[in-house]
Amino acid sequence: MTTQPRITVIGAGLAGLTAAITAAESGARVTLYESHRTPGGRARTSEGPYRTNEGPHALYNGGPHWTWLAQRDLIGPLAPLPPREAARLRLHRDGRLRRTPPLAMLRLLRRRPEHAPVDSDFLTWATGEVGETGARAAAHFVAVALFHHDPGSLSAAFVHERLRRATKLPPEAHYPRGGWSAVTERMVAHAWNLGVRIETGARVDALPDTGGPTIVATSLDAARRLLDDDDTLRWDSGRTTLVDLAVRTRKNDVFAVSDLDAPGWIERFTAQDPSLAPAGEQLVQGQLPLAPHESKADGVAHAERLLDLGFPGWRERTTWRRESVATGRTGAVDRPGTTWRDRPRIDRGHGVFLAGDQVAAPGLLSEVSFNSGIEAATLAVKAARAGRTGGTWKAWKTGGTGTSGGTDGTGTTGDPGSLDLNLA
């Protein structure tokens, strides 16, 4: 009789839920630990009359995670953006709101992704292609998909791929009706139906010895604490002021303001999903990236300048407001000379695997979490089975797997059974 592989997953955000489902579908017995009372991680949607996410959220359909979710009927109803609302996107340039971007920025979109070099910064490369005006406008616009204060300083290949996806027509961005929790709740239900044991309110301070592999699906800071202060578990991310605002409805409010003079984005999420706020009110969310020397107050002041332009009289109409700063919680960004393959590897050796939005997996924003969760689960199940065939799991674990050093940066060995993640 074959014994089921036993897999432990720490963290029930998008990466952890994806890993747990993937492992359970492979026949493993999975226990999923989450320190909060509810699963979802940064994909949780707040309860109450104003259903906010942790910063602006959208689900892009250009990556393999979309197919993965759709195959399991986990996407659910989407909130389409009416064409009349999409036409209300405004671009802040030279102190004014405009309807169209600089022509040079549009010319840049014609450059294919492979034309953008890994080793050069985006601003230098794009300036050589279309001039500085178009290059800076493009760098600031793409901050909506980066949450970084200086996108022009990042790898040209990294930024340009995201610029093309963020501006693609028809748009790749889609909005789950009711907020992101609607997706994570379906993922949790699917995991339960597969037999995953989910322990909420369960803080894990040390790797459990459960007789099987462990997938750490947390932030890199939390993973570093769990894995003996492993200093290699670091990667650049963003630091961003998040502003949530509810205002009484007023005709002709814009749908969104993209700042082309400096990175920043304000979006009216009830334009596509009125259920996110009470009747007669609009929910506005913004993300304003912060430089190292800037404070939350600087980001708030930036948001207010954009609100003054796109939402006249917003102060008198405000019914609710919240501000915060997200530090290192906005996904990985790649510096010149690096790609996703250089980020912390998924296979940590000795039966430990890493998943999350800052690890060695491709994709845009949350796609990294999905892709790394699938890869971590696939490797963990294979490791558990290999450990049993070679003797006891304990013997395999203490013998160690090393770090297989696959050229994809994930630690895969090129076995045909592992996933090919070069899709995003």
C-alpha positions, -999 to 999 in steps of 0.1 A, spaced: 0 0 0 14 34 -10 16 60 18 5 95 9 33 121 8 30 145 37 35 182 30 34 212 54 27 247 40 34 278 61 14 308 50 -21 309 34 -17 338 10 -19 333 -27 14 314 -28 5 291 1 -30 283 -11 -17 276 -46 10 253 -32 -15 235 -9 -39 229 -38 -12 217 -61 3 193 -36 -32 179 -26 -40 174 -63 -8 154 -66 -21 130 -38 -3 145 -8 -17 150 27 -13 187 32 -15 208 64 -16 246 59 -8 270 87 -19 306 87 -10 330 115 -41 353 109 -76 343 116 -85 342 80 -65 330 50 -57 352 20 -26 371 30 -23 404 11 -52 392 -11 -77 397 18 -105 422 13 -115 441 44 -150 435 59 -175 463 63 -191 489 41 -158 497 23 -143 466 8 -107 475 2 -77 454 -8 -42 461 4 -35 486 -23 -49 486 -58 -55 450 -71 -62 435 -105 -60 401 -120 -40 399 -152 -50 373 -178 -17 372 -197 0 347 -174 -3 309 -168 -19 315 -134 -51 327 -152 -55 294 -169 -47 275 -137 -74 294 -118 -99 291 -147 -94 253 -150 -105 250 -114 -134 274 -116 -117 297 -91 -118 331 -109 -155 336 -104 -175 366 -116 -156 395 -128 -165 432 -127 -161 446 -162 -151 482 -166 -177 500 -187 -163 517 -218 -175 551 -207 -155 547 -175 -124 535 -193 -125 566 -213 -121 586 -181 -85 575 -175 -65 607 -172 -27 612 -174 -11 638 -152 17 655 -173 34 689 -169 9 697 -141 -22 691 -161 -46 662 -167 -45 650 -203 -63 623 -222 -33 610 -243 3 601 -235 33 616 -253 37 601 -288 72 591 -279 58 568 -251 35 552 -276 64 546 -300 82 528 -272 54 503 -268 62 491 -303 96 478 -292 94 441 -286 103 427 -252 135 410 -264 148 444 -276 151 457 -240 184 446 -224 187 431 -190 220 448 -182 209 484 -189 186 505 -167 152 513 -184 156 551 -185 189 549 -203 177 523 -228 144 540 -234 159 575 -238 181 561 -265 151 547 -283 125 575 -281 141 604 -262 140 614 -225 105 628 -224 88 596 -236 112 575 -215 104 592 -183 66 592 -190 68 555 -197 88 548 -165 64 567 -144 33 551 -160 45 516 -154 48 522 -117 12 510 -115 26 475 -120 58 480 -100 50 500 -68 85 514 -71 97 551 -67 122 550 -96 112 525 -123 137 540 -147 166 527 -125 155 491 -129 164 466 -155 152 476 -190 140 441 -198 121 439 -165 103 472 -168 96 470 -205 78 437 -203 56 451 -176 50 483 -195 37 464 -225 14 442 -204 0 472 -184 -8 490 -217 -20 461 -237 -53 464 -256 -77 448 -248 -66 453 -212 -51 423 -194 -63 436 -160 -95 422 -146 -113 428 -114 -129 400 -93 -163 410 -82 -164 417 -45 -126 421 -42 -98 396 -41 -112 378 -11 -138 363 -34 -109 345 -52 -91 334 -21 -124 322 -5 -129 299 -35 -93 287 -32 -98 279 4 -130 260 -3 -113 241 -31 -84 232 -8 -109 219 19 -126 198 -7 -92 183 -16 -86 173 20 -62 201 30 -61 207 67 -61 245 73 -50 258 107 -58 295 112 -45 316 141 -15 293 141 18 312 142 48 290 133 81 301 148 102 272 138 101 246 110 79 217 121 93 182 120 63 165 104 81 137 85 78 154 51 88 185 32 79 220 42 69 249 19 75 283 34 50 307 17 56 339 36 74 372 31 111 370 27 116 386 62 94 359 78 111 332 58 145 344 69 136 341 106 123 306 100 153 295 81 181 303 106 184 339 96 195 329 61 208 362 48 204 352 11 167 356 15 166 392 5 155 410 -27 145 445 -36 108 455 -34 89 488 -32 79 511 -4 45 527 -11 20 549 6 -15 534 2 -45 557 4 -81 545 7 -109 570 4 -147 569 1 -164 600 -14 -200 608 -22 -207 602 -58 -203 631 -82 -208 631 -119 -177 633 -141 -152 620 -115 -124 604 -134 -118 566 -135 -81 568 -127 -52 593 -127 -18 580 -138 10 605 -129 35 608 -157 55 635 -138 63 612 -109 52 576 -101 17 575 -87 -17 560 -94 -52 568 -81 -82 546 -92 -119 546 -85 -126 509 -80 -164 513 -78 -163 523 -115 -163 486 -123 -176 472 -90 -202 493 -72 -206 466 -45 -173 478 -29 -190 508 -13 -225 518 -1 -249 532 -26 -242 568 -35 -205 565 -26 -173 558 -45 -143 539 -33 -110 554 -44 -76 536 -38 -42 550 -46 -6 539 -45 22 565 -43 57 550 -43 81 565 -18 118 571 -22 140 561 8 141 597 21 103 602 18 77 597 45 41 586 44 31 623 46 49 629 14 30 601 -3 -3 614 11 5 649 -1 11 635 -36 -22 616 -35 -40 648 -25 -26 667 -54 -39 641 -78 -72 639 -61 -76 677 -64 -73 673 -102 -94 642 -108 -120 645 -80 -129 682 -75 -144 689 -41 -133 655 -27 -125 668 8 -161 680 14 -174 647 -1 -152 623 20 -171 599 41 -142 576 51 -104 576 48 -74 554 56 -37 557 50 -8 532 54 27 524 41 35 491 25 73 482 29 87 452 11 52 440 4 48 449 -32 66 421 -51 101 418 -65 118 444 -86 149 435 -107 179 457 -109 200 460 -141 220 428 -146 195 406 -128 163 387 -137 138 366 -118 163 337 -120 187 355 -97 161 359 -68 161 335 -38 157 300 -52 127 279 -45 145 247 -35 164 255 -2 176 220 3 169 196 31 133 193 22 125 230 25 109 250 -4 101 287 -8 71 304 -24 60 340 -26 62 371 -48 99 378 -44 114 344 -53 128 328 -84 97 325 -106 85 346 -135 54 366 -138 38 400 -131 30 409 -94 8 381 -79 17 357 -108 51 352 -91 32 339 -61 11 315 -82 40 302 -102 63 297 -73 36 280 -53 30 255 -81 68 248 -85 74 245 -48 46 220 -44 57 200 -74 93 198 -61 81 190 -25 59 161 -37 88 147 -58 111 151 -28 87 133 -5 84 104 -29 121 102 -35 127 102 2 105 72 7 119 51 -21 154 57 -8 146 48 28 129 69 55 121 106 50 143 114 80 173 97 63 167 115 31 163 149 48 194 146 70 214 135 39 202 167 22 193 174 -14 217 202 -17 207 229 -41 205 215 -74 215 247 -90 192 245 -121 199 273 -145 163 285 -141 171 297 -106 144 276 -90 165 247 -81 148 223 -105 169 196 -120 154 195 -155 133 165 -147 104 162 -172 80 160 -143 88 195 -131 69 226 -144 82 248 -171 75 283 -158 89 303 -188 54 313 -197 49 348 -183 
